[in-house]
C-alpha cells in the first residue's frame, strides 16, 4: 500500500520533509530547514552547536526522530536505536533553496540525492563559498570523530579527506558539471521534469508504477 508521511512542513512555508513509501521502501521528497521552528531557538548570532552533532537538533525537535542520519554526527549520549529507521532509496529534491535542501547533508551518505543540474551546482556553490557547518554539508563533508574521552563532543580531523555525497542527475551531466562536482574531494524510476518559471533548478518527479518503483 502506498503511503505518504509528512514529517515536517505541513503548517508553514518550507522545511519540507515528506516520505513516500510503497512495499516497505520509499523516497524522501525534499529535506529542508524549517526556519520558523529554528527561529524559536536560534538567531543570526546564536547557532546550534556543531560540536554536538545532531544532538541539539533532535532534542529540540528540529529534526524528525528517525534513525537516518550520518553516524559521525551522533554523539555517545544520543541513542538512535530508540528511533525507527526508514528504507530510503533516495531523496528527490525539488530545488536548492534552504527550506527544501537545508539539512540534506545530515542524512546518511548512502542515501543518494536526485536533483537537477542547476540544483546540484547551487548546493555545491553555496557550500564552497559559505561558512562551514553541518547545515552546509550538502555536497561533501569531513567526517567527525569524538573530540573528548566520553564521545560527547565531535570534531573534524585535520588532513582527513572529504567524502562526497552521491548525486543522481535528472539528465545526463555535462563534463563541466562532473568536473565541478568532483573538484573538491570529497531510480522507482524518477524522471526529472523541469518546470517553466519558478525557482532556478526547479524539478518535478514522476514515479513509475513498476514492481519496484523505488529501485535505484
N, C-alpha and C positions, 0 to 999 in steps of 0.2 A: 504494500500500500504506500502510495506517495504521501509524504507529509512535509509541511513547511513550518519550521520553528523560528520564531523571531526572538533572538537573544538580546537585541538592542535596536534602538532607532524607531520604535513604534510611536513614541509620544514626543517626538522632537524632530529637528532638522539635522540629518546626518547621524553619525555613529552607527551606520547600518551594519548589522551582523545577522544574517539570515542563513539558515541551514535547510537545504532541500534534500530530502532523503527518499530513497526507494530501495527496498530489499536489504536494509541494513548498511547501505553505503550512500554517500551523498556528496554535495558540494556546498561550500560556503559562498554566499553572494555578498561580496564586499566584507571588509573587516576594518571599519573606520573608527576614528576617535570621536567620542561624544563630548563636544565642547561644553554643552550645558551641564553635564554631570561633573566634568573636570573642574568647571568654574566654581563648584561648591567647595572645593578643597584647595585648588591651586590657582595661581595667577602668574603674571608675567615674570616676576622675580621669585616666585615660590614654586618650585618644580618637584616632581616625585623623585625619590632617591634611587638613582640608577644602581648604586652600590647594594641595594636590597633586591635587585632583580624585579620580579613581578609581585613580590610580597605585598607592598603597599597597595598596588592596584587591585589585587584580589581582596585584600582586607576592606577596602573602601567600595567594593562592588563596581569598580570601573572596568573590570574585565569579567566576561562570563566565567562562572565557576565550572570550568571544564579542564580536563587533562589533555590539552592540545598544544601546550607551549614548549618552547625550546628548553631542554634540560639544563643548559648552562645559566638560565635565568631563575632557577629555582633554588633559593637558599635552604639550608638544612632545617629551618624551623617552619617550612611550608610543606604540608603533607598533601601532595597532589593525588595520592591514592584515594582520598576522600571524595574525589570528584569524578564524574563519568567521562569517558573518552568518546570520541566520535571517529567513525571510519571515513575520513575526508579524502576524497580523490583529488581535489584541487580547490583553489579559491578563484572564483570568476569575478574579476574586478571590472566594475562599470567604467570608472575613470579615476584619475590620480589625485583628486582633491583629498585633503587630510581627513575630512569627515567620512570618507569612503575607504581610504587606504592607510590611515594614520598609524595603526598599531599592527599592521600586517606582518611586520618584521619580528614580532614576538611569537609568531606561530612556529611550530616545528619546521626544521629545514627540509624535511622530506615531503612537505605539502607544497606542490607546485602552484605558481600563480599564473593564471591565464589572463592575458591583458593585450590591449592593442599596442602597436609600436610606439605611438605617442605617449601612452601611459607609462610604458617602460622607461622611455627617455626622461619624462618628467620626474618620476620617482628617483631614478639614479642621479639625475642632475641636482635635485633638491638635496639628496644625501651628500653628494660630492662637495657641494658649496655651503652646506649648513653646519650647524653646531652638532657635534657627535652626541647622540643619546640613544636610548633604547627605542624611542619613537621614530628615529630616522634610520634604523637598521632595515630598510626595505629591500635593498638590492644586494647587500653584502653585510657581514658583521664579523667582529673579532670576538671569538668565544670567551665568555667569562669563566673565571676559576675562583674558588674560595680564597679570600684575602685575609682571613683570620683563622685561628685554630678550630673554632666551633663551626665554621662554614656559614655564619650568618650574613657575612658581607662578601660581595663579589667584585672582582675587578679584572680588567683586561691585562694580558701578559705582554710586555714589550717584546717586539720581534716576532710574535706569533702571526702566522699567515691568516689573511682574511678568508672567510668562507662565503661563497656566493649562493644566492637563492636560486632555485630552479624556476625559470620562466618558460611559459609556453605562449608563443606569439600567435595572435589570431590570423596572421598572414605570414607567408614566407619572409623571414627577416633579411634585410639587406646586409651587405658586407659591412657597411658603415655602422649599422645598429649592432651587429655582433661584435665588432671591434670596440664600440663604445661601452657595451655592457661588460666586456671582459678586460677592459683596460686596467682596472684595479683588481688585484687578486680577490681573490676574493680581492580522447578526451572524452562517460556519456560523451558522446560526440558533441563537443561545444564548438559552434561556428560563430565567430565574431561577425557582427553586423554593424558597421559604422552608422551612427545617427547623423542626420543633417542638422547643422546648428548645434546648440548646446555647448558643453564644455569640451576643451581640447582632449582628444583621445577617447571621447565617449564611445562606449561599446555595449551593445545588447547581445544577448545569447539565446540561442535556440537549442534546447536539449532534445536530442533524438530519442524516439521511443523504441529502443532496442532491447535485447535480452539483458544486457548490462549497460545501461545508459551512461554510467559514470566511469567506464573503463578508459584509462588514460594511455 
